[in-house]
């Protein structure tokens, strides 16, 4: 017998949207966030982010390629899912998915191709056998790498990155809108929802890049660029502050207005979601990284590289947990409120091996990293870091 | 040489694309044809065995003064529509309050499939108690239909919300959008399921199972387009309310004797 608080409508005892619908916005958030990092360099000319600019672009693509997987695994009839693209009915917010997804995928693929075009052509000339054929196909038959052509590439890249930002944010803001537009659910129905989703997406993207960059540099034995980490941390701090302020504002305005919805939402936040909302989303995932990143940003002159790396790694890790718990609290927490508004369902715990369980989620989350590994095999993304390391070794060698 | 290479590449690329597209089209067409049939079968705009959905507009009245909470309607519905256990196309709630109780105590054990136990722990000195049957409100502005991305949930011309089982992909968005918790994903068919006012019966001129099973005439279904249907007189003369009117979903399920706590 299920433990409930108050009265729950009989059909509300079931959780319709499972762990899969938690990781779906998490993945699209990483897509948008990683793209924003790469655009910091490509559009806004933040030179310090050069070491991660190419990598974050590919990371965005890697996450985008698996973004639909949790959805397909969730659907009762995944093959019918194609109807969203073939015969959409635009009265529904969900019908926008096909356009937003394919539009952004197209922009991203084109940008990746332009950024890596020179490399592809060089490899197509240098390699032999099937590898050469592979690079030749990717070159699309264009072998012009004159300075003039590359200049055009850069111009188009900047343009694509610029229109890519709204596309990426729309793709993710749309996910927030799916929840924010449901007037039946007091915890979801909130015009701030898409905005919160977008900002927290950028937080998760920057945090993921900080962690992956440091791990990859360690594995490859390259130097971690201090200016790059400092810049990423500063942006992460800013986006963290905006995100958490908005998240708090959403609840504070509900509480202050003494809205009918607040009567049940506060029971949820102070009851079953106490740990994941107050503990993870607000204190451990927001307050602690806020302090850690504050140290890095305000005291960067007096802080050693090792300390900076450790602190930023910890803060970024906590923020990845913060964003995940935010997704969890919205998707699962929202469904725990019965539409009777006078009761809460018991906490949903996903099974380990069920179709939409923990193992399935973990498997899906691993795939982007496999894609990144493969991508690194064919298109080395850290050539700039390699050069930096060589320069660093050359300059420090005579002194030793 | 360069141009020849490019031409060769483009040729093979176009060939590949053509194959992919034709495969996609061939695999989609049978499904599409089936879907067209399904739509006409489920929502017959023209005569289907003498039934014309445009000539009817249904409405439902529930008189809360009459309900005794026996659960016959729930049983009849489950049997008529093969409702799987723990899911409900209709259910009955009980509201109990006494002097000084801030909020009514609400319960609906097993959706009242077996009626209600005589006493509920924690409620003493009950001065007000009543039963409330619930079901799909067949809203005129249905949020469930609005959110369905490709019309698998749709409004029939006679005002009944239906689900095209051949088309629904089971995303559950309509389940989230319904403010009355009247929808659910059927664990056997993996598509959205809900009360249809027994569409298979009313389209033959019969009454829904719940209406027939009710021993106290709490539930009534009527046709607004039929001037001789007594429901028109009741709607004109009686005071009644709808559930959650602030959401502006405009339900076609009207309640006589509604109380403030009923949502």
Interface residues (C-beta under 8 A of the other chain):
Chain A: X6 X7 X9 X10 X11 X12 X13 X14 X16 X17 X71 X74 X75 X76 X77 X78 X80 X81 X82 X83 X84 X86 X87 X88 X89 X91 X92 X93 X94 X95 X97 X136 X137 X140 X141 X142 X143 X178 X181 X182 X183 X184 X185 X188 X335 X338 X339 X340 X341 X342 X343
Chain B: X2 X5 X6 X9 X10 X28 X86 X87 X88 X91 X93 X103 X106 X107 X108 X110 X111 X134 X143 X145 X146 X147 X148 X149 X150 X151 X167 X168 X169 X170 X171 X172 X173 X175 X176 X177 X178 X179 X180 X181 X182 X183 X184 X185 X189 X190 X191 X247 X261 X263
